[in-house]
Amino acid sequence: MGNASHRVFKNRLYGLFARIGKALSNPHRLEMLELLAQGERTVESLAAEIGISLANASQHLQALRRAALVDGRKDGLFVYYRLAAPGVFELSKAIRTVAEDRIADLDRLVREHFADRDGAEPVPIGELLKRARSKEVVILDARPASEYAAGHIPGAISVPVDELSRRLKQLPKGKQYVAYCRGPLLRVRRSRGRTTGRQGPACAAVEGRIP
């Protein structure tokens, strides 16, 4: 193989790799991959969750599909999207990990956003599972009900985040509660609720797929 033909091969090879990078070069698409890691979603569901128009969400999904990152299946009037392979989730996770390690603005953004969460501590999913098994805490799943139905920590109670404040008042006193939701950038705290007299709720990040 001559140098010229080898260079043509290299250009085409890295051009195909770049197709993946191009598909990921949009924050909405990255968020879609994280949502789809929790289970199948329709374009309507993704659009509502992210806060974009249906047409815009559909365009982003088509870009991800052209890059072979997501698949879809039609069920009646709806198309359900899912990650095309487990490696897609690993790729998404790798992007987050590198960003956390290398982009100082990311840590600054998280600290500013969660500045009012005193005594916060990161809790990996493995530790959360350990606490759930030991009965140390009551686990509240703060994700949307559809994601809870697709898979959740055994024994966790579904309490979507928009219902958390109201539902917390109905829970027994004297317990420690940990509310978990998707995303690696949340933190856990242990504090006694001022208005409820209950422990929690703490908030735990989900690193990886929910069992």
C-alpha contacts under 8 A as a table, 3 or more apart, distances in Angstrom:
res1	aa1	res2	aa2	distance
1	M	5	S	6.42
1	M	6	H	6.36
2	G	5	S	5.40
2	G	6	H	6.11
3	N	6	H	5.07
3	N	7	R	6.11
4	A	7	R	5.15
4	A	8	V	6.35
5	S	8	V	5.03
5	S	9	F	6.25
6	H	9	F	4.98
6	H	10	K	6.20
7	R	10	K	4.99
7	R	11	N	6.09
8	V	11	N	5.16
8	V	12	R	6.24
9	F	12	R	5.24
9	F	13	L	6.01
10	K	13	L	4.95
10	K	14	Y	6.11
11	N	14	Y	5.45
11	N	15	G	5.91
12	R	15	G	4.89
12	R	16	L	6.32
13	L	16	L	5.35
13	L	17	F	6.55
14	Y	17	F	4.81
14	Y	18	A	5.97
15	G	18	A	4.96
15	G	19	R	6.42
16	L	19	R	5.13
16	L	20	I	7.27
17	F	20	I	5.63
17	F	21	G	6.91
18	A	21	G	4.85
18	A	22	K	5.99
19	R	22	K	5.15
19	R	23	A	6.30
19	R	67	A	6.25
20	I	23	A	5.20
20	I	24	L	6.43
20	I	67	A	5.70
20	I	69	L	7.99
21	G	24	L	5.13
21	G	25	S	6.22
22	K	25	S	5.17
23	A	26	N	7.21
23	A	29	R	7.54
23	A	63	A	5.97
23	A	64	L	5.71
23	A	67	A	6.38
24	L	27	P	7.67
24	L	29	R	6.21
24	L	30	L	6.13
24	L	64	L	7.75
25	S	29	R	7.69
25	S	30	L	7.92
26	N	29	R	5.42
26	N	30	L	6.52
27	P	30	L	5.12
27	P	31	E	6.25
28	H	31	E	5.08
28	H	32	M	6.13
28	H	50	I	7.24
28	H	60	H	7.55
29	R	32	M	4.90
29	R	33	L	6.34
29	R	60	H	6.13
29	R	61	L	7.45
29	R	64	L	7.34
30	L	33	L	5.24
30	L	34	E	6.52
30	L	92	S	7.13
31	E	34	E	5.08
31	E	35	L	6.23
31	E	50	I	7.75
32	M	35	L	5.01
32	M	36	L	6.03
32	M	46	L	6.91
33	L	36	L	5.04
33	L	37	A	6.09
33	L	83	L	7.01
33	L	88	V	7.96
33	L	89	F	7.20
33	L	92	S	7.05
34	E	37	A	5.11
34	E	38	Q	7.07
34	E	89	F	7.50
34	E	92	S	7.31
34	E	183	G	7.74
35	L	38	Q	5.56
35	L	39	G	7.20
35	L	41	R	7.88
35	L	46	L	7.76
36	L	39	G	5.12
36	L	40	E	5.73
36	L	41	R	6.42
36	L	81	Y	7.30
36	L	82	R	5.50
36	L	83	L	6.05
37	A	40	E	7.96
37	A	82	R	7.50
37	A	83	L	6.55
37	A	89	F	6.34
37	A	209	R	6.48
38	Q	147	E	6.02
38	Q	150	A	7.22
38	Q	151	G	7.59
38	Q	209	R	6.25
38	Q	210	I	6.91
39	G	82	R	6.67
39	G	147	E	6.26
39	G	150	A	5.78
39	G	151	G	7.81
40	E	80	Y	5.90
40	E	81	Y	5.40
40	E	82	R	4.84
40	E	150	A	7.96
41	R	45	S	6.06
41	R	46	L	6.49
41	R	80	Y	5.33
41	R	81	Y	5.41
41	R	82	R	6.84
42	T	45	S	5.13
42	T	46	L	6.30
42	T	78	F	6.72
42	T	79	V	5.77
42	T	80	Y	4.56
42	T	81	Y	5.99
43	V	46	L	5.10
43	V	47	A	6.00
43	V	54	L	6.90
43	V	57	A	6.40
43	V	58	S	6.28
43	V	61	L	7.87
43	V	79	V	7.16
43	V	80	Y	7.26
43	V	81	Y	7.49
44	E	47	A	5.20
44	E	48	A	6.23
44	E	54	L	6.27
45	S	48	A	5.25
45	S	49	E	6.15
46	L	49	E	5.11
46	L	50	I	6.08
46	L	57	A	7.02
47	A	50	I	5.38
47	A	51	G	5.72
47	A	52	I	5.15
47	A	53	S	5.96
47	A	54	L	5.60
47	A	56	N	7.90
47	A	57	A	5.44
48	A	51	G	5.13
48	A	52	I	6.70
48	A	53	S	7.87
52	I	56	N	6.41
52	I	57	A	6.51
53	S	56	N	5.15
53	S	57	A	6.20
54	L	57	A	5.16
54	L	58	S	6.12
55	A	58	S	5.12
55	A	59	Q	6.30
56	N	59	Q	5.16
56	N	60	H	6.39
57	A	60	H	5.16
57	A	61	L	6.22
58	S	61	L	5.10
58	S	62	Q	6.19
59	Q	62	Q	5.14
59	Q	63	A	6.34
60	H	63	A	5.12
60	H	64	L	6.37
61	L	64	L	5.04
61	L	65	R	6.02
61	L	70	V	7.62
62	Q	65	R	4.86
62	Q	66	R	6.06
63	A	66	R	5.20
63	A	67	A	6.47
64	L	67	A	5.19
64	L	68	A	6.42
64	L	69	L	5.33
64	L	70	V	5.89
65	R	68	A	4.87
65	R	69	L	5.63
65	R	70	V	4.99
65	R	71	D	6.23
66	R	69	L	7.60
67	A	70	V	7.95
68	A	71	D	7.28
68	A	84	A	6.66
69	L	83	L	6.19
69	L	84	A	5.23
69	L	85	A	7.44
69	L	88	V	6.22
70	V	81	Y	6.62
70	V	82	R	5.58
70	V	83	L	4.45
70	V	84	A	4.36
70	V	85	A	7.84
71	D	81	Y	5.65
71	D	82	R	5.52
71	D	83	L	6.22
71	D	84	A	5.16
72	G	79	V	6.18
72	G	80	Y	5.36
72	G	81	Y	4.26
72	G	82	R	6.26
73	R	79	V	5.43
73	R	80	Y	5.31
73	R	81	Y	6.59
74	K	77	L	7.26
74	K	78	F	5.81
74	K	79	V	4.28
74	K	80	Y	6.26
75	D	78	F	5.39
75	D	79	V	6.04
75	D	80	Y	7.27
76	G	79	V	7.94
83	L	86	P	7.20
83	L	88	V	6.51
83	L	89	F	7.38
84	A	88	V	6.87
85	A	88	V	5.61
85	A	89	F	7.58
86	P	89	F	5.51
86	P	90	E	6.68
87	G	90	E	4.89
87	G	91	L	6.11
88	V	91	L	5.03
88	V	92	S	6.27
89	F	92	S	5.03
89	F	93	K	6.10
90	E	93	K	4.98
90	E	94	A	6.05
91	L	94	A	5.03
91	L	95	I	6.37
92	S	95	I	5.25
92	S	96	R	6.55
93	K	96	R	5.14
93	K	97	T	6.19
93	K	208	G	7.94
94	A	97	T	5.00
94	A	98	V	6.15
95	I	98	V	5.33
95	I	99	A	6.10
96	R	99	A	5.09
96	R	100	E	6.10
97	T	100	E	5.19
97	T	101	D	6.24
98	V	101	D	5.07
98	V	102	R	5.87
98	V	103	I	7.92
99	A	102	R	5.24
99	A	103	I	5.23
99	A	106	L	7.23
100	E	103	I	5.98
100	E	104	A	7.61
100	E	106	L	6.44
100	E	107	D	6.79
101	D	104	A	7.85
103	I	106	L	5.64
103	I	107	D	7.38
104	A	107	D	5.53
104	A	108	R	6.43
105	D	108	R	4.98
105	D	109	L	6.00
106	L	109	L	5.09
106	L	110	V	6.29
107	D	110	V	5.18
107	D	111	R	6.15
108	R	111	R	5.18
108	R	112	E	6.13
109	L	112	E	5.22
109	L	113	H	6.11
110	V	113	H	5.10
110	V	114	F	6.07
110	V	185	L	6.94
111	R	114	F	5.29
111	R	115	A	5.51
112	E	115	A	5.07
113	H	116	D	7.92
114	F	117	R	5.49
115	A	118	D	7.35
117	R	120	A	5.91
117	R	189	R	7.00
118	D	189	R	7.04
119	G	189	R	5.53
119	G	190	R	7.00
120	A	187	R	5.54
120	A	188	V	5.01
120	A	189	R	4.27
120	A	190	R	7.46
121	E	187	R	5.38
121	E	188	V	4.86
121	E	189	R	5.99
122	P	186	L	7.34
122	P	187	R	4.88
122	P	188	V	5.74
122	P	204	A	7.09
122	P	205	A	7.39
123	V	127	E	6.19
123	V	128	L	6.49
123	V	187	R	6.99
123	V	188	V	6.42
123	V	204	A	5.89
123	V	205	A	6.65
124	P	127	E	5.39
124	P	128	L	6.38
124	P	204	A	7.70
124	P	205	A	6.83
124	P	206	V	6.91
124	P	207	E	6.21
125	I	128	L	4.93
125	I	129	L	6.16
125	I	205	A	7.21
125	I	206	V	5.55
125	I	207	E	5.65
125	I	208	G	7.45
126	G	129	L	5.16
126	G	130	K	6.25
127	E	130	K	4.93
127	E	131	R	6.21
128	L	131	R	5.16
128	L	132	A	6.19
128	L	204	A	7.80
129	L	132	A	5.01
129	L	133	R	6.23
129	L	153	I	7.11
130	K	133	R	5.24
130	K	134	S	6.23
131	R	134	S	5.12
131	R	135	K	6.23
131	R	136	E	5.40
131	R	137	V	6.26
132	A	135	K	5.28
132	A	136	E	6.47
132	A	137	V	6.08
132	A	138	V	6.86
132	A	139	I	6.63
132	A	155	G	7.56
133	R	136	E	7.81
134	S	137	V	7.95
135	K	138	V	7.06
136	E	176	Q	7.39
137	V	175	K	6.91
137	V	176	Q	5.02
137	V	177	Y	5.48
137	V	178	V	6.60
138	V	156	A	7.17
138	V	175	K	7.16
138	V	176	Q	6.23
138	V	177	Y	4.79
138	V	178	V	6.26
139	I	155	G	7.21
139	I	156	A	4.77
139	I	157	I	6.33
139	I	177	Y	5.95
139	I	178	V	5.06
139	I	179	A	5.95
139	I	180	Y	7.36
140	L	156	A	5.45
140	L	157	I	4.85
140	L	158	S	6.01
140	L	159	V	6.02
140	L	177	Y	6.87
140	L	178	V	5.89
140	L	179	A	4.37
140	L	180	Y	6.27
141	D	148	Y	7.01
141	D	152	H	7.53
141	D	156	A	5.98
141	D	157	I	5.71
141	D	158	S	4.79
141	D	159	V	5.61
141	D	160	P	6.77
141	D	179	A	5.73
141	D	180	Y	5.33
141	D	181	C	6.39
142	A	158	S	6.49
142	A	159	V	5.09
142	A	160	P	4.22
142	A	161	V	4.67
142	A	164	L	7.30
142	A	179	A	5.88
142	A	180	Y	5.65
142	A	181	C	5.26
143	R	147	E	6.31
143	R	148	Y	6.53
143	R	158	S	7.65
143	R	159	V	7.42
143	R	160	P	5.21
143	R	161	V	6.43
143	R	180	Y	7.50
143	R	181	C	5.22
143	R	182	R	6.96
144	P	147	E	5.50
144	P	148	Y	6.53
144	P	160	P	5.26
144	P	161	V	7.53
145	A	148	Y	4.98
145	A	149	A	6.19
145	A	158	S	6.72
145	A	159	V	7.87
145	A	160	P	6.48
146	S	149	A	5.11
146	S	150	A	6.35
147	E	150	A	5.00
147	E	151	G	6.52
147	E	152	H	7.84
148	Y	151	G	5.38
148	Y	152	H	5.39
148	Y	158	S	6.55
149	A	152	H	7.23
151	G	210	I	5.96
151	G	211	P	5.93
152	H	156	A	6.83
152	H	210	I	5.42
152	H	211	P	5.73
153	I	156	A	5.49
153	I	210	I	6.46
153	I	211	P	5.94
159	V	163	E	6.19
159	V	164	L	5.90
159	V	167	R	7.18
160	P	163	E	5.43
160	P	164	L	6.26
161	V	164	L	4.98
162	D	165	S	7.50
163	E	166	R	5.53
163	E	167	R	5.91
164	L	167	R	5.22
164	L	168	L	5.82
165	S	168	L	5.36
165	S	169	K	7.03
166	R	169	K	5.83
166	R	170	Q	7.46
167	R	170	Q	5.29
167	R	171	L	6.86
168	L	171	L	5.36
168	L	196	T	7.68
168	L	201	P	7.97
169	K	196	T	6.06
172	P	175	K	6.83
172	P	198	R	7.87
173	K	197	G	6.90
173	K	198	R	5.22
173	K	199	Q	7.61
174	G	198	R	6.10
174	G	199	Q	6.82
175	K	198	R	6.68
175	K	199	Q	5.87
176	Q	190	R	7.99
176	Q	198	R	7.34
176	Q	199	Q	4.63
176	Q	200	G	5.98
176	Q	201	P	7.52
177	Y	199	Q	6.08
177	Y	200	G	5.11
177	Y	201	P	5.13
177	Y	202	A	6.39
178	V	188	V	7.71
178	V	200	G	6.47
178	V	201	P	5.35
178	V	202	A	4.53
178	V	203	C	5.77
178	V	204	A	6.83
179	A	201	P	5.81
179	A	202	A	5.54
179	A	203	C	4.72
179	A	204	A	6.27
180	Y	202	A	7.80
180	Y	203	C	5.16
180	Y	204	A	4.46
180	Y	205	A	6.06
180	Y	206	V	6.86
181	C	203	C	7.31
181	C	204	A	6.52
181	C	205	A	5.97
181	C	206	V	6.15
182	R	205	A	5.95
182	R	206	V	4.94
182	R	207	E	7.66
183	G	186	L	6.72
183	G	205	A	5.43
183	G	206	V	5.61
183	G	207	E	6.82
184	P	205	A	4.97
184	P	206	V	6.05
184	P	207	E	5.70
185	L	205	A	6.43
186	L	203	C	6.72
186	L	204	A	6.08
186	L	205	A	5.07
187	R	202	A	7.86
187	R	203	C	5.82
187	R	204	A	5.50
187	R	205	A	6.38
188	V	202	A	4.97
188	V	203	C	4.61
188	V	204	A	5.04
188	V	205	A	7.81
189	R	200	G	7.47
189	R	201	P	7.82
189	R	202	A	4.86
189	R	203	C	6.76
190	R	199	Q	6.97
190	R	200	G	5.87
190	R	201	P	7.49
190	R	202	A	5.87
191	S	199	Q	5.99
191	S	200	G	5.51
191	S	201	P	7.61
191	S	202	A	7.57
192	R	197	G	6.21
192	R	198	R	5.52
192	R	199	Q	4.51
192	R	200	G	5.79
193	G	196	T	5.34
193	G	197	G	5.32
193	G	198	R	5.34
193	G	199	Q	6.07
193	G	200	G	6.09
193	G	201	P	7.60
194	R	197	G	5.86
194	R	198	R	7.95
206	V	209	R	7.36
206	V	210	I	7.37
